[in-house]
Amino acid sequence: MHIGFLHSFLLLLAFISLLSTSSARSPAVLVKQNHASRSISSFGGFALIVPSCPSGTSNCDTRGCCPTGTTCHKSSSSSREWTPHCCPSDTDCYPTLLSVPTCAHPSWSLYNTTVGKDYFCCPPGWLGVNPAERGYNKYGSCVPANTAVAPSVRAVLISTARKAVPTSKVSPSQHTRSSLAKSSTATTKITLQTPTSFNNKPKSSYTGFDAVTIGGIIGGMAFLLLGVLVTGLCMHRHKKRRNQRMLDEATASKSGSKNGSLKSIVVTKEIQRNVTPVVVGDLDGGQVRFELKRGR
């Protein structure tokens, strides 16, 4: 009986513990992913290719520019060694950029050369062109949009700028490397902005008790039930002991009474065997008094 009671009690405690664990866990929230709104702070992007880096950027290799605060990398592949790109940390993000190509800043336009298939970015108002010579160590570049460029020389436009920013006007005569490097008016001002999609935290639709409150309630109920079960078990054992003691006393009393009766019978028979009645005399009109005389 005790083994069955203890087994049921342990099963009940295990069920309560499982219920408490599952209730303390808050429901999961499904968040929609959008690669179009990803930021340089999380994924990185390809570098800007201009003769002189604009404000808000820093030099990446000898020809690229990365937004300030990012790390400049070049492709580890021999066929892409002239593809500078910008990553949020020292870890190279080039494999991720190949799967979803993008620029390191949303105001830049992404191009891909028809020779070597390298990605690079140009600022607003500029046009991407193919390298002057073929070869893996040759790379595309950016020139002002009003520059006369043959269609065969133009690079392939992959994506345009996602957000325009104020730029300074660049005259056609400023497209050479020497003039752009010396001119302060040819720089493009950029301001890195954190996309709002990363500032909005998903809200849970769960409005009931929090996990701590639910866990406390269930834990209190478990301890209360445990106390009731322990008290009942103690009372059951005490009652059983009391009944056993009363049964032992009744058995002992019955055994003592039986032994006394047997002793009385033995004494009576002994007296009857050893003594004989003797008539003493008459008393008051025929009354006879007998005395017992012990035999020899």
Secondary structure, DSSP 8 states (H G I E B T S, - for coil): -HHHHHHHHHHHHHHHHHHHHHHHS---------GGG--TTTT-EE-EE-SS--TTEEEETTTEEEETTSEEEE-SSGGGTT-EEEESSSS--HHHHHHS--BSSTTSEEEE-SSS--EEEE-TTEEEE--SS-STT---EEEETTS---TTTB-EEEE--SS--------GGG-SHHHHHH-STT---------GGGT--------S--HHHHHHHHHHHHHHHHHHHHHHHHHHHHHHHHHHHHHHHHHHHHHHHHHHHHHHHHHHHHHHHHEEEEEEEEETTTEEEEEEEE--
